Amino acid sequence: MTATPELQAYLDAFAAMNAKSVAALFAEHALYEWPLLGQRLVGRREIEAGLARAFALAEHCALEIDAVQSSGTATIAEGRLKAKLHRDRDPVEIPTAIVLQTQGGAIARLSTYLDARPYRLWSDGPIFAATR
C-alpha cells in the first residue's frame, strides 16, 4: 500500500490532531465531508474550525489505511478510524473508506465514509458544529 503524497500528508496531520495543518492541505473552497454522519465543511476556514472542535473531543484519533487505489486526481483508500474520546471509557476501531480528489496539488474534496452510530463516536450530534 502506497498512499499518494496528499493522502499521506492528510493522514499524518489528522493523526497529529492538528486542524491547522489539515486545513492547509485543502484548496481554498474545498469540500470536507463525513456523509454517513451528515457532516460537511466548505473551505479552509470551516475545515480548520470544525476539525479543531472535533479534535477537542478526542484523546487520540488516527486513520490507518490498508489499501489504496489512485488514478490521476482521484484516490480511494480503505482502512479504519481508531479513536478514543475523552467521554468514553474504551477506544473504538471503525471500518472506514476515504475518497480524495486533488486539484493543482491541493485536496479539492475529501469524503470519509464510516458508520459510527453503533459506537456513539461523534454521531450523536454535529461533530464539526459549534455548540450553542
N, C-alpha and C positions, 0 to 999 in steps of 0.2 A: 504494500500500500504506500503510494507516494502522494501526499497532498500537494495541491498547487500552492504556489507561494502565498496567494491571497487567503486560501483556506487555512494554511498553517499559521499565518500571522493572526487570523481571527481566533483560531483555537488557542494560541498562546496568550493573547490579550484577554480572552474570555476566562481562561484558567487563572490568570493573574487577578481576575475580577477588577480590571482596570477599564472603567467605562469610557474614559477619555481616549485611551489607546484603541479600544474597539471602534469608537465613532470615527476616529481619524482614518480608518481603513475604508470608509464609505465615501461614495460620491456625495456631493452637496445635497442632492434631492433624492437620495437612495431610499429604498423601502426595506425595512427590517420587520419581519413578522413571525409569529408563532400561531399559524392559522387554527390549529385544533384547540387552542386556548382562547381564540378570539382577540389576540393581541397584535397591534400594528403600530409601527412608528415610521414617520416620514421625515427624512432629513437628518443631518448630523446632530443638530441641537436636540431634537426629540430622542434620537437614539442614545445619546450620551446621558440625558436626564433620566430616561426610562430605565436604562441599564444600571445607573447609579442607584436608583430606588430598588431595583430587583436584587442587585448585589448586596445591598444593605441587609436583606433578609437572610442571607446565607453565611454560614461559617466557611464553606468552600463549595465550589462548583466547577466542573470541567466537562468538556465534551471530548470523548475518546472515540476515535474513528478506526473502523476495521477495514472498510472497503471504500474506494474512491473511483469514480469514472468521470473523465473530463474530456470535453470536446469543444475546442475553440474557447468561447467565453462562458460556457456552462459547465458546472461541476455538480455532481450528485455524490453525497457521502452517506454511509451508514455507520452507525455505532451506538453510543449510549451517552446519556447525560448522567453524571454522578454528582450528587449534591447532598449537602447537609444543611438544613435550615436551622436557624437559632431556636425556633419554637418547637422543633421536633426532636424526639429522643434518638431516632435512628436515621442514618443516611439512606438515600434511595439510589437506585440504578434503573434508568428508564430507556428502553429502546428508542432510538432517535434516527431521523433522516434529515439531512440538510441539502437544500438546493441553493446554489450560489451562482449568481450571474455577475460578470465583470464588464466594465466598460472603461477603456483608457487606463487600465491598471488599478482602478478602484472598484470596490464592490458596489454594484448598482442595485442589487436585490439579494437578500438572504432570507430564506424561509426555513424555519426549523419545525419539523413535524414530530410531535410526540403526544401521547395521551397521558397526562399527569393526573387526571381525575382520580384514578384508583389510589394514588399516593397522597392526595391533597397537597401536592407540591405546586405552589404558585397558582393553583387552579380554582381557589375559592374566592377569587376576585381579580380585578385587573392588576397584573403584576408590574406593569410599567406606569400606571396612572398615579398621580399624586393623591395622597389621602386627603379627604375633605373634612 
